[in-house]
Amino acid sequence: MPAPDSTTYDFDESARAGSAGEARVAAHLREHGFQVTLAATLAEQFAGIDMYATSQEGECRSLEVKTDRLAHRTGNAAVETVSNDRTGRPGWIHTTTADFILYLVEVDDVLYWPRPDAMRAELPAWERSCRRFAAPNRGYRTLGLLVPLSEFERVADRAVSL
């Protein structure tokens, strides 16, 4: 997740933090009886799918995991609307095909389970009421909205402590 208050976003560091967050989420799901299968192809990853979780009843859901290392301090979730402002590549809020976004707020260890469609339905209101951020990368910026965690929790199907 781009750090809205950093000078330059470090993709490699963010990827490491994201992988660690995905591992924590997968472990949490397994502890609660889910069978977890990691996405195996680039096509799945480009579709915004990091893993699949199958319940004991056999219900399978595709999941995209986001790890936020600042939300515990800022009180906001970073919702990426534009991944790359130079190419115009849309952010994950527009591109994910996952059934759920699992949004991990580190330090507080809270995991929100919003459905992308529920979040997309809120985008017009969030665009009017939420602060915007621009995270500088090497040669481009990632753009998005800083959505209060209370709003995030309101649209989430559930919020759980890890």
N, C-alpha and C positions, 0 to 999 in steps of 0.2 A: 504494500500500500504506500503510495507516495506520501512523504512526510510534508504536510503543508507549511511547516515552519522551518524547513531545512534550506540550505543554500543551493545544493544540487542533490537531486535524487540519485541514489546509487542502486542501479538495477540489481547487481550481484548481491548486495547486502539485503535488499528487499526480497530477493528470491530465496536466500537462506532463511530469513525470518518467516517467509511464507511456507517453506518446506517444514520448518519446525512447528509452525502452527497447524499445518495439515496433519503432521504426525500426532500432535496432542489431540486434535479433534478425532482422528481415527481411533486412537486409544480410548478416548471417552466413549465413542459409539460402541466399540467392542465390549467395554465394561458394562454397557447397558443392553447387551444381547444382540447387537446388530452384527451381521457379517459385512465386512468392509472390503471392497475391491477397488484398488486404485485405477484411475484412468490409464490406459495403456498406449494410447495413440496420440499423435499430435492433433489429429482431427478432433478428438474429444477435448483436448486442452484448448484448441482454438474455439470450440463451441462453449467454453466456460465450464467444463466438467472436470473436476479434480478427482472425484471418487463416486462410488455407488454404495449405498447402505441398504441392506436387506434386513427387514425386521424378522422376528421369529415367526410371524404369521405369513412370511413370504412376500411382503410388499417391498418393492425395490424403488428407491428414489435416487436420482442423480443430484450431486451436490457440488457447489463451488465454494471453496473456503477462502475467506479473506481474514488476514491477521492485522490488527490495528494496535500499534505500540504507543499511540498518543491519546487515544480516546479516553482512557482512564483519567488523564490530566485535563483534556480540553472539554470533555463532556459531549463530544461530537463524533459521529461516524463519518468517514470520508467516502462519499459516493462518487465514483469516477464516471463523469459524463463524456469526456473526450480523452482517449488514451494518448493520442499524439496530435497536437494542434497543427503540425506542419503537414501531415498527410491527411488529417481529418478522420483518422481511425476512431470510431465510436468507443466509448468507455464500456466497462463491464456491465453497467446497469442496462445498456442497450443490447449487448451482444450475447449475454449468457443464455444458454438454453437449459440450464440446470433447473430442477424442480424447486430447489431451495438454495439460498445463499446462507452459508453458515459463517457468521461474522463474529470472530473471536476478539474480544477486548482484553488484551493482555494486562497483567497486573491485577485488574479486577476479576479476571478469570470468568467472564460472563460470555456465554455463547448465544447469540440471537439467531433465530430461524425464520427470517422473512422469505416469502415467495417473491421472485422477481416481478411477477405481474402486479402484486400488491404494491411493490415499491414504485413500479412504473406509473401506476395510477396516481401516486402521490407526487410525482415529479413536477407537474405544473405548480402545485401549491408550494413545494419545496423551493422551486426556482424563484418564486416571489418572496419567500420568507427567510431563506437560509443564506448564510454567507457563502461566497464562492472562494475557491482556492485555485492557485496555479502552482504546480510543483515543477521547478526547472529540472530538466534532464540535459543530457549532452545533445544540444542542437534542436530541442523541441521542449514543449511543456505538456504536462498532464493536467487536465482541468476537471473540476468537480465541485460538489456542494458539501458543506459541513452541516450535516443533519444532526440535530440534538438527539442524544441517545433515548430520551423520553419519546420522541417521535418514532425512532427506530423500533423501540419496544412496542409501541402502539400498533405498528403494522406487522410485527412479527407474529407468527403462529405460536411461538414460545420463546422464552429466554430461560436458560439454565445456568447454574454455576458448575464449573469444572472442579 
